């Protein structure tokens, strides 16, 4: 059984597969969220809701900052 699992774990990267959960938000979405937050017209809660994620998930993808950089 262990050999079968080990063989499968070795094969999957060669097939282009990665383990774990799928991401709810893409890099393109993160860039859009940064723009929306920098705009100042929407709250982080509204931006997160627009992408169908929580505020915590939004901030995790923005780099863990509690507030976005606004230039």
C-alpha positions in Angstrom: 0.0 0.0 0.0 2.8 2.5 0.9 4.6 1.7 -2.3 1.5 2.4 -4.3 1.0 5.8 -2.6 4.6 6.8 -2.9 4.6 5.9 -6.6 1.5 8.0 -7.1 3.0 11.0 -5.4 6.0 10.7 -7.7 3.9 10.5 -10.8 1.5 13.3 -10.2 3.9 16.3 -10.7 5.0 14.8 -14.0 1.4 14.8 -15.1 1.2 18.5 -14.2 -1.0 18.0 -11.1 -0.5 19.6 -7.8 -2.2 18.6 -4.5 -4.2 20.8 -2.2 -7.3 23.0 -2.5 -8.0 25.1 -5.5 -7.5 28.8 -5.1 -10.6 30.9 -4.9 -9.0 34.0 -6.4 -6.5 34.2 -9.3 -3.5 36.5 -9.5 -5.5 38.6 -12.0 -8.3 39.0 -9.4 -5.8 40.0 -6.7 -4.5 42.8 -9.0 -8.1 43.9 -9.6 -8.8 43.9 -5.9 -5.7 46.0 -5.2 -6.9 48.5 -7.8 -10.4 48.6 -6.2 -9.0 49.1 -2.7 -6.5 51.8 -3.8 -9.4 53.6 -5.4 -10.9 54.1 -2.0 -14.5 53.9 -3.3 -15.1 50.4 -1.9 -14.5 48.8 1.5 -12.4 45.6 1.8 -15.6 43.8 2.8 -17.4 45.0 -0.4 -14.4 44.0 -2.6 -14.1 40.5 -0.9 -17.9 40.0 -1.4 -17.6 40.9 -5.0 -15.0 38.1 -5.5 -17.0 35.7 -3.4 -14.4 35.4 -0.7 -14.0 36.5 3.0 -12.0 39.6 4.1 -9.4 37.3 5.6 -8.9 35.4 2.3 -8.6 38.8 0.5 -5.9 40.0 2.9 -4.1 36.7 2.8 -3.8 37.1 -1.0 -2.8 40.7 -0.7 0.2 39.8 1.3 -1.1 39.7 4.8 -1.3 43.4 5.3 -4.1 44.6 7.5 -4.7 47.6 5.2 -3.7 48.0 1.5 -1.0 50.5 0.5 -2.7 53.6 -0.9 -0.4 55.9 -2.9 
